[in-house]
Amino acid sequence: ELVQRMQSQPRSGLREQVVDAMTTNETLWFRDTYPFEVLKSRVLPELIKAYPGQRLRIWSAACSSGQEPYSLSMSIDEFERSNPGQLKAGIQIVATDLSPSMLANCKSGEYDSLAMGRGLSQERLQRFFDPKGPGRWQVKAPIKNRVEFRPLNLLDSYAALGKFDIVFCRNVLIYFSAEVKKDILTRIHATLKPGGYLFLGASEALNGLPDKYQMVQCSPGIIYKAK
């Protein structure tokens, strides 16, 4: 009955409600820490050298409530402070998610005290957020403006996204079958520039596809370089 209603009333908003109810929105700031440190210490310097003067692009896939792309934007700000002038062309972050309500929340850049207490240091809170009333904060404009949010189902085409230097697809592939996971990773590879990097979740591994990705040990953590 629910499926029939969704098919017969495509504009009723029911589909969006079902999507929101079924998707997992568990996330936190700077999750696992090491991906963001590796980004600043290794990946950005390497890509800046490989593509001098070019704007770099990062895709945050399945961005949930926005902590990952905003953590990336904060990391870029920290890199620029430590390496002035190296990112002359800037960086664009494209963040996608399946859930319309999550994307709306992401775009507002506002978070409550519960969300703010999960992985965010006091120093970063003071530097990157403005108070918005009792128990609420908003991401500051320079951090917020670097991120573009778009709706996307990972099972759909990625063609409209363009090419990326870095893809964060963390803690989402565990919800797919091995066959679907392989398909997603193959299509993510097609979005990466040669030598671009893929970041997976700490509990996820890229089994197979040796013709497309090279495993890079970072101590701690593992990332994958597109061949």
Secondary structure, 3 states (H helix, E strand, C coil): CHHHHHHHCCCCCHHHHHHHHHCCCCCCCCCCCHHHHHHHHHHHHHHHHHCCCCCEEEEECCCCCCHHHHHHHHHHHHHHHHCCCCCCCCEEEEEEECCHHHHHHHHHCEEEHHHHCCCCCHHHHHHHEEECCCCEEEECHHHHCCEEEEECCCCCCCHHHCCEEEEECCCCHHHCCHHHHHHHHHHHHHHEEEEEEEECCCCCCCCCCCCCEEEEECCCCEEEEEC
